[in-house]
Amino acid sequence: MIPTISVIIPTYNGAAWIAETLDSVFRQTQVPIEIIVVDDASTDGTAESVAALAADASVPIRIIEQPVNSGSPAPTLNVGMAQATGELIAVLDQDDLFLPSKLESQARALSEHPEMSLVFSLFANYEQGTKRRGRSAAARVRHIRRRMARQNDLYLCDGPVALEEFARSINFVGGFPGFMFRRSAWLAKGGFDEHLRIAADYEFLCWLCTRGSVGFIPEIHYLRREHDTNLTRRTGVHWRLDAINVLLKYADHASTPAIPAIVRTTIHHHLWAVARRLASAGHQRSAGEVYAIVSQMVGGGWRALVQRLAIPAYVGFYRIFRQPWKIAADQADAAVRLSQAVALRLSSQ
């Protein structure tokens, strides 16, 4: 028997997408016992839209309205989790879609493998009615797939092995909608980390790897919508800085000596990306400081020189072909401070 499932949808000004998002849950081959929508003080009538849909919904919908915007997803999700009654949890972002077999496939896998702490599937990017599988995401999944043992339609690996791969290629799961977990795990952890502005899903994913094995279903189970107001698009630097903190936190949990080198390489990648985005946003001084720190961490040589020369080209590309990143001055300063702290910590290892 498949365990009960709660679907949690955090939302903020999601009126334009919420109907289609909810419909993707209604169409599941295994319906949840409830949908909990947590409205983080929207100003566009999102709560009213959900209430109208709930009146005739095939699945019970509960709406929780936050009086004040929390500023990040984790507090909103914790509110929804506290009210959930299902044994299994699936989180769905307000603008993304579950494909029909998502809940049934993942819930069945967790039911048949009690040793698993989480199960994830493939995702596809979704834009203007089209569906395409992200090449980089698929490539990263192939990498971890080679380290997994196949059992029928499911791939399995030990948690420490999965943690190494999550450190190497952070975003191949695609965030909360890509995986399913037990509510008991959330209770055991004490909730999602509210100190992280963006990457609470990544931190929880890493924590789950320390609690059991990890399963992978090689099917596309959710569509990640791409548009200009995506949270990840608006907060790329925030996300990378959060991810660096998570990497440092879980670097010592893997069972093999490879993890420190993996973490170091991934952190270099993120700091270099932060420097590029700071430069694109007009924070040339901060970008130069972050880049200087990264250069010292990786050493000199022709590669460092090429990367440094690439910054003006990157800025020019954004000015001509794309909108520059918008980053507040205090966030630019925070990026420099974190870069300095990371360099100090890694140099002492």
N, C-alpha and C positions, 0 to 999 in steps of 0.2 A: 504493500500500500504506500502510495506517495505521501510524504508528510505535508502538512498544511503550509501554505505560502502566503506571506504578506508582501505586497508591492508598495514601496514608498517612493513618492514623487515630490522632491523639493522644488519649489517654484518661486520665481520672482519676476513679475511682469511677463508672464508667459502666455497671455491670453491668445496670442496669434497662433500658438502651436498646441495648446493643451488638449484640445478636442481630438486631434489626430493622435496625440500621444496616448490618451486614455483609450481610444478605439483600438490601438495595437494591443492593449492589455485585454480588452473585451474579447478579442479574436484568438486568444490563446487556446491551445488544445487541452491544457490543464489550467483551469481558471483558479485564481487565488481566492482565498477566503475574504480578502479585503484589499482595498486600495486606500492608502493614507496619503492625502495631499497636504503638504505643509507649506502654506503661503507665507513667505517671508516679507510681509508688509508691502505687497504689490500696490501699485497706484494705477493700474490699467484695467481693473475689473476682473482680474484672474479668478478670485474667489467666487465672484458672482457667476462667471462662466462655468466653473466646476460645479457649483450648486445646481445650476440649470441642467447640466448633464447627469448629475447624480440622481435626479428625480426619476429617470427612466432607465437607469443603468442596470445591466445584467449582473454586475458585481457590486457589493456594498462599497460605497465611497464615504470616507470620513474626511472632513476638511478641518484643518487646524490653522487658525489665522494668528500669526505673530503680530503683536502690537507695534514692534519696532524692528527694523531690518537688522539682521545680525552681522551683515558684512562679509560672511563667508559660508560655505555649505555645511561645515561640520556641526555647528550648533543646531541648524535646521534639521539635519538628519538625526541628530540625537533626540530631538523632540519627537520626531516620528517613530524612531525605534522604541522609545519608552512606551508608546501607545500600541505597538504592534503585538498581535497575539499569535501569529503564525510561527511554526517551528523553523522555517526557512525564510530568508530575506532576499528579495531582488529589488535593487534600487534603479529607478529610471529617471534620467534627466528630463526636464520639462519639454525639451525640443527634440528628443530622440525617440526611436521606435523599437519595440520588440517585434521580432518575427514570430509567427504563430507557434513554433515548437520550442521556443526559448525556455519557458518555465518547466514544461514537462521533461525535456531532455536533461536539464541541469538538476532538477529535483530528483529524478530517477537515479542519476549518477550518485548523488549524495546519499540517497537512501540505500543503495546497494553497496556503498563503500563508506562505512562509518569512520574509517581511519582518515578519510579526506577532510581537510579543513576548508577547502574551497574548490570550485570547479569553474573554469572559464571557457569561453568559446571565441570564435572569430567575430570581428565586426567589419562593417563596410561603411565607407563614407557616403553620405547621402546629400545631394544638392540638386534642387530644382527638378525633383521627380526622377532623378537618375541614381543608380546604385553602382558604386565601384569599390573594389577591394583595394585598400591602400597597399602599395607595393612594399613600403618599409615595414608595415605591420605584419604582412604575410611573411616577409623574410625573417623577421625576428621570431615569429612563431615556429618557422621551420628550424631555427637554431635550437630552441628548447625541445622541440619535438624529437630531435635526434637523441636526446638524453632521456627520453621517456620510454616506458615499457607499454606496449599495446595490449589491451584486454578488450577484445571485440571492437566496439566503436569508440572506446575511451582510451586515452593515453594517461599514464600515471608516472609521477616521479616523487622522490622524497622532498620534503620541504626545504632542506638546505640547498639542494641542487636548484630548485626553483628560485630560491632567494638569490643565488648567483646570477641566474638569467635575468631576474627582475632588476638587479643592480647593473647588469650589462646593457640591457635594452628596456628602458623604463616603461614605455607606453604601449607595449604590444597587446595588453589586455584591454586598453581603451577606457579605463576608469570603472566606476561602480557598475554601470549597466552591463559590462562584459562578464561579470562573475556573479556567483551565488554563494551564500554562506549561511551558517546556522546562527539564529538569534542568540543561542547560548554562548557563542564565541564573543559576540558584542558585549554581553553581560560580563563575561570573564575578564575582558580587557578593561571594562569600565567606561566604554563609549569611545567615539571617535575623537581624535586629538584636536581640540578646538584652538590650540596655539598655531596650527598650520592654516594659513589663509586659503590655500588652494589644494594642497596635496594630501588631504586626509585620507582619500581613497588609496593612494599609493602607500602611505604609512600603514594603513590597516592591512593591505595586501601583504606587505612584508611581515607584519606581525603574525598573520595567519600562517605564513610559511614556517614559523617557529613552533606551530601547534600541531602540525600533521602533514600528510602528503597532499599533493596538488594534482587535480585532474584537468584534462583538456579534451574538449569535444571539437573535432575538426570541421565544424559547420558554422556558417554565418548565422548568428542568432540575434544580432541587433544592428540597427542602422544609426550611425552618428551623423547628425545633420550639420552641415557646414554653412555658416552665414557670418556676417560681420559682427554680430553681437554675441557670438559664442563666448562663454566664460573663459575658455582656454585661449581664445584668440585675443581677448582684451587684457589678459593678465599673464602673458608668457613669461615675463621676468619674475613675477611673484611665484609662478609655478616652479620655475627652475631653482630659485633660491630655496623654496620649501623642499624640493626634491633633494638638494644637496644636504640639507639638515637631516632628512630621512636616511640618506645613504650613510652618513656618518654614524647615525644612531644604530643601524643594524649591521654595520660592517663586521662586527665581532661575532655574529650569530651563526655564520656559515660553518660547515663541518670540514671544509678544505682550506688549505693555505692560499688558495687562489683569490679569495675575496678581497683582500686589501689592494692588490694590484688592479682588480676589476673596478673597485670603487674609485681609486685614484684616476684611472683613465676616464671613467664616466664623469667625474667631477670636473676634470679638465675640459671635457666636451661642453658641459653646461656653462662653465665660467667663460669659455670662449664665445658661446652663443649669447650670454648676457652682455659681454663687451660689445658685440656687434649691434645688439638691439639698443644699448645705451647710446652708441654712436649714431644710430639711425634716428633716435629720438632727440638728438641735439645735445646730449650730455657728453661732450667730447672729453672733458677733463676726467670724469668718472670712468668713461670707457677706456681712456689711456691708462688709468691707475689699475683697473681690473686686468687689462691686457698685460701690463708690466708684471703683475703678480703671477699670471698664468705663465708668462714667458720664463720667469725665474723658476717656476715649479717644473716645467718640462725641459728647461735648458735652452741653449741657443741653437744655432745651426740654420740651415737653409729653410727648413719647414717653419720655424718661428718667424723668420724674416718674411716669407711669403704670406703667412697669416696676418702679420702686421700691415703689410702693404695692401692686403685685401680689404681692410676696413673702409678706406675712402671709396673703393669700388662698390662695396655693399651699401654705403650711405647713398651714393649716387643712384644706384639701382632703385632704392626705395623712393627717392625724390622724383624719379622719372616715371616709374612703372607702378608703384604701389604706395599706399598711404604709409607714412612713417609711423613707427611705434610711438604711442603716447605714454610716457612714463613720468611720474611726479618726481620732483627734485629729492624729496626725502627717501623715495624708493631707490634712486640712483646712489645716494649716500649709503643706504643700507646694503646695497650690492657691494660697494667697496669695503665696508666693514666686515661683511661676511667673507669676502674673498681673503682679506687679511687673516681672519681667524682660521679659515680653512688651511691656508698656507702654513700657518704656525703649527696647527695640529698635525698635518701630514708630514711636516719636516721633522717632527719629534718622534715619528713612528719608525 
